[in-house]
Amino acid sequence: MYSLIAGKYLEKTEVISVIQIYFHNVSVSWLNINCSNTADILLEQEELTGDFNITLNVYTNIEMDIKELALFCSTKWCTELIISNNEMNPYTWIMVSPNGSIKNVSQIPTDDGRFLIL
Protein backbone atom coordinates (compact mmCIF):
# COMPACT_ATOMS: atom_id res chain seq x y z
CA MET A 1 0.00 0.00 0.00
CA TYR A 2 1.11 3.53 -0.81
CA SER A 3 -0.43 6.67 0.68
CA LEU A 4 -0.76 10.19 -0.67
CA ILE A 5 -2.03 12.82 1.78
CA ALA A 6 -3.62 15.68 -0.15
CA GLY A 7 -3.91 19.34 0.78
CA LYS A 8 -7.38 19.65 -0.72
CA TYR A 9 -10.43 17.52 -1.32
CA LEU A 10 -10.26 15.59 -4.61
CA GLU A 11 -13.22 14.44 -6.69
CA LYS A 12 -13.21 10.66 -7.09
CA THR A 13 -13.49 10.87 -10.89
CA GLU A 14 -10.49 13.23 -11.00
CA VAL A 15 -8.45 10.83 -8.85
CA ILE A 16 -9.17 7.82 -11.08
CA SER A 17 -8.48 9.79 -14.25
CA VAL A 18 -5.04 10.98 -13.13
CA ILE A 19 -4.05 7.56 -11.75
CA GLN A 20 -5.05 5.93 -15.06
CA ILE A 21 -2.97 8.43 -17.03
CA TYR A 22 0.07 7.89 -14.81
CA PHE A 23 -0.16 4.10 -15.10
CA HIS A 24 -1.05 4.16 -18.81
CA ASN A 25 -4.71 3.16 -18.55
CA VAL A 26 -4.51 0.17 -16.22
CA SER A 27 -7.75 -0.77 -14.51
CA VAL A 28 -8.44 1.42 -11.47
CA SER A 29 -11.35 1.17 -9.07
CA TRP A 30 -12.44 2.27 -5.62
CA LEU A 31 -12.04 -0.37 -2.92
CA ASN A 32 -15.32 -2.06 -2.08
CA ILE A 33 -15.06 -4.64 0.68
CA ASN A 34 -18.52 -6.02 -0.19
CA CYS A 35 -17.49 -7.44 -3.56
CA SER A 36 -14.48 -8.95 -5.25
CA ASN A 37 -12.15 -6.45 -6.89
CA THR A 38 -10.20 -7.39 -10.01
CA ALA A 39 -8.75 -3.97 -10.83
CA ASP A 40 -4.98 -3.55 -11.14
CA ILE A 41 -5.13 -0.64 -8.71
CA LEU A 42 -7.59 -0.16 -5.86
CA LEU A 43 -8.08 3.22 -4.21
CA GLU A 44 -9.40 4.17 -0.80
CA GLN A 45 -10.01 7.70 0.41
CA GLU A 46 -10.16 8.81 4.05
CA GLU A 47 -11.02 12.31 5.21
CA LEU A 48 -8.65 14.24 7.48
CA THR A 49 -8.91 17.45 9.44
CA GLY A 50 -6.17 20.02 9.79
CA ASP A 51 -3.71 21.25 7.15
CA PHE A 52 -4.49 18.36 4.78
CA ASN A 53 -7.92 17.05 3.80
CA ILE A 54 -7.65 13.45 2.60
CA THR A 55 -5.48 10.37 2.62
CA LEU A 56 -5.55 8.44 -0.64
CA ASN A 57 -4.46 4.83 -0.17
CA VAL A 58 -3.25 3.07 -3.32
CA TYR A 59 -3.31 -0.73 -3.29
CA THR A 60 -1.45 -2.45 -6.12
CA ASN A 61 1.14 -5.08 -6.98
CA ILE A 62 2.51 -2.80 -9.70
CA GLU A 63 5.97 -1.54 -8.78
CA MET A 64 6.27 2.22 -8.68
CA ASP A 65 8.23 5.10 -7.24
CA ILE A 66 5.87 6.87 -4.83
CA LYS A 67 7.81 10.12 -5.14
CA GLU A 68 7.36 10.13 -8.95
CA LEU A 69 3.65 9.37 -8.55
CA ALA A 70 3.32 12.18 -5.99
CA LEU A 71 5.08 14.68 -8.29
CA PHE A 72 2.79 13.75 -11.19
CA CYS A 73 -0.40 13.83 -9.13
CA SER A 74 0.52 17.04 -7.30
CA THR A 75 0.90 18.82 -10.62
CA LYS A 76 -2.33 17.42 -12.09
CA TRP A 77 -4.39 18.02 -8.95
CA CYS A 78 -2.79 21.42 -8.18
CA THR A 79 -2.27 20.57 -4.53
CA GLU A 80 0.53 19.72 -2.15
CA LEU A 81 0.92 16.04 -1.32
CA ILE A 82 2.56 14.42 1.69
CA ILE A 83 4.24 11.02 1.36
CA SER A 84 6.19 8.84 3.74
CA ASN A 85 9.93 9.35 3.99
CA ASN A 86 10.24 5.71 5.15
CA GLU A 87 11.98 6.70 8.36
CA MET A 88 11.27 5.38 11.85
CA ASN A 89 9.94 8.74 13.06
CA PRO A 90 6.18 8.72 12.33
CA TYR A 91 6.06 12.54 12.40
CA THR A 92 8.49 13.26 9.54
CA TRP A 93 7.26 13.33 5.95
CA ILE A 94 8.12 14.48 2.44
CA MET A 95 5.97 17.26 0.95
CA VAL A 96 5.67 17.52 -2.83
CA SER A 97 4.33 20.77 -4.34
CA PRO A 98 2.65 21.35 -7.72
CA ASN A 99 5.70 23.39 -8.86
CA GLY A 100 7.86 20.26 -8.44
CA SER A 101 9.57 21.25 -5.20
CA ILE A 102 10.22 18.55 -2.62
CA LYS A 103 11.00 19.19 1.03
CA ASN A 104 11.06 17.40 4.35
CA VAL A 105 8.35 18.44 6.79
CA SER A 106 7.36 17.56 10.34
CA GLN A 107 3.91 16.75 11.61
CA ILE A 108 2.72 18.33 14.84
CA PRO A 109 1.24 15.62 17.09
CA THR A 110 -2.22 16.58 18.32
CA ASP A 111 -4.62 15.00 20.80
CA ASP A 112 -7.63 15.68 18.58
CA GLY A 113 -6.45 13.78 15.45
CA ARG A 114 -5.84 16.81 13.22
CA PHE A 115 -3.05 16.49 10.64
CA LEU A 116 -0.92 19.61 11.13
CA ILE A 117 2.43 20.42 9.51
CA LEU A 118 5.13 22.51 11.19
C-alpha positions in Angstrom: 0.0 0.0 0.0 1.1 3.5 -0.8 -0.4 6.7 0.7 -0.8 10.2 -0.7 -2.0 12.8 1.8 -3.6 15.7 -0.1 -3.9 19.3 0.8 -7.4 19.7 -0.7 -10.4 17.5 -1.3 -10.3 15.6 -4.6 -13.2 14.4 -6.7 -13.2 10.7 -7.1 -13.5 10.9 -10.9 -10.5 13.2 -11.0 -8.5 10.8 -8.9 -9.2 7.8 -11.1 -8.5 9.8 -14.3 -5.0 11.0 -13.1 -4.1 7.6 -11.7 -5.1 5.9 -15.1 -3.0 8.4 -17.0 0.1 7.9 -14.8 -0.2 4.1 -15.1 -1.1 4.2 -18.8 -4.7 3.2 -18.5 -4.5 0.2 -16.2 -7.8 -0.8 -14.5 -8.4 1.4 -11.5 -11.4 1.2 -9.1 -12.4 2.3 -5.6 -12.0 -0.4 -2.9 -15.3 -2.1 -2.1 -15.1 -4.6 0.7 -18.5 -6.0 -0.2 -17.5 -7.4 -3.6 -14.5 -9.0 -5.3 -12.1 -6.5 -6.9 -10.2 -7.4 -10.0 -8.7 -4.0 -10.8 -5.0 -3.6 -11.1 -5.1 -0.6 -8.7 -7.6 -0.2 -5.9 -8.1 3.2 -4.2 -9.4 4.2 -0.8 -10.0 7.7 0.4 -10.2 8.8 4.0 -11.0 12.3 5.2 -8.7 14.2 7.5 -8.9 17.5 9.4 -6.2 20.0 9.8 -3.7 21.3 7.1 -4.5 18.4 4.8 -7.9 17.0 3.8 -7.6 13.4 2.6 -5.5 10.4 2.6 -5.6 8.4 -0.6 -4.5 4.8 -0.2 -3.3 3.1 -3.3 -3.3 -0.7 -3.3 -1.5 -2.5 -6.1 1.1 -5.1 -7.0 2.5 -2.8 -9.7 6.0 -1.5 -8.8 6.3 2.2 -8.7 8.2 5.1 -7.2 5.9 6.9 -4.8 7.8 10.1 -5.1 7.4 10.1 -8.9 3.7 9.4 -8.5 3.3 12.2 -6.0 5.1 14.7 -8.3 2.8 13.8 -11.2 -0.4 13.8 -9.1 0.5 17.0 -7.3 0.9 18.8 -10.6 -2.3 17.4 -12.1 -4.4 18.0 -8.9 -2.8 21.4 -8.2 -2.3 20.6 -4.5 0.5 19.7 -2.2 0.9 16.0 -1.3 2.6 14.4 1.7 4.2 11.0 1.4 6.2 8.8 3.7 9.9 9.4 4.0 10.2 5.7 5.1 12.0 6.7 8.4 11.3 5.4 11.8 9.9 8.7 13.1 6.2 8.7 12.3 6.1 12.5 12.4 8.5 13.3 9.5 7.3 13.3 6.0 8.1 14.5 2.4 6.0 17.3 1.0 5.7 17.5 -2.8 4.3 20.8 -4.3 2.6 21.4 -7.7 5.7 23.4 -8.9 7.9 20.3 -8.4 9.6 21.2 -5.2 10.2 18.5 -2.6 11.0 19.2 1.0 11.1 17.4 4.4 8.3 18.4 6.8 7.4 17.6 10.3 3.9 16.7 11.6 2.7 18.3 14.8 1.2 15.6 17.1 -2.2 16.6 18.3 -4.6 15.0 20.8 -7.6 15.7 18.6 -6.5 13.8 15.5 -5.8 16.8 13.2 -3.1 16.5 10.6 -0.9 19.6 11.1 2.4 20.4 9.5 5.1 22.5 11.2 
